[in-house]
Amino acid sequence: MPSHCCVPKCTTNYSRSDLNVSVFTLPRDPGRRRQWLKAIGRQEYSVGKSSVVCIRHFEEGSVVREDRATRIDGSVLTVPRARLKLCPTACPTLHLGASPLAPAQEYRGVRNDASLVPPIRQTASIFKQPVTVYRTQEGKVKADFKHGPQEKPKQLFWEKRLEGLRASDAQGNPLEPMELPRSLRPAGPGVTDETLLQSVATALHVLGQPITGQTNMKPGSDKNPAVFINPDQPLIQAVSISDEDIKRQEERVNMARKKLQDAMKEYDP
């Protein structure tokens, strides 16, 4: 049940149209309480828990209707209060006698309803704010992301999964292993000549870059070979080709061409 205003001849909260009028309890301080009772003309009034004075008897400047807070940037944030309060020095001064009261709608406070409290706008501040500028001398350019089919990453020593597999002819007889040049030496623990050949053959067909071998191999790398192995290169040590190797290869090519030419002459009608 709403409390009734204790000011004489005040009808606040007696009718249904006045049920939403804000009321304030009398101050606990004895001095201010005597000041209020003297202002409303009821010095001998016995104050109880339901003793209140409505908002109609206070000046507008004595009522706090909103809370204010200062942001870091200096702007002021204003939020309407769901429950009104009085200033510390407020005292009833209006409509204390037989003077007519103002309409109740003008003095109604904000109801304690969350739906009536306007939301706070979370927008960017229009005030100037300090900005810290960091200057660097790096001139790195980020590479654009490549669209389309990408080459899948390779596992280290994936060639060892093909160990023990040998090619055979049409009759099912295994082919003889190929002899590799002496300059091709395996790189990595347990890499055989067959694994080396498979690695080089895959690099020749798949890689689109020069084949240089494992150039980062160092003495004692067998203890932790995964640190020094380059997965983009075959499992061979760095190969150095001299001019003599190029001449010998040219002689082999010329000899093979000559044999092919002689064979074509024999079978040419």
ABEGO torsion letter per residue (X at the ends): XBBBBABBGBABGABAAAAABBBBBBBABAAAAAAAAAAAGBAABBBBAABBBBAAABBAAABBABBBBBBAAGBBBBBBBABBBBBAABBBABGABABBBBBAAAABBBBBBAAABBBBBBBBBABBBBBBBBBBABABBBBBBBBEBBBBBBBBGAAAAABGBBBBBAAGBBBBBBBBBAABBBBEBGBBAAAAAAAAAAAAAABABBBAEBAABBBGAAABAAAABBAABBBBBBBBBBAAAAAAAAAAAAAAAAAAAAAAAAABX
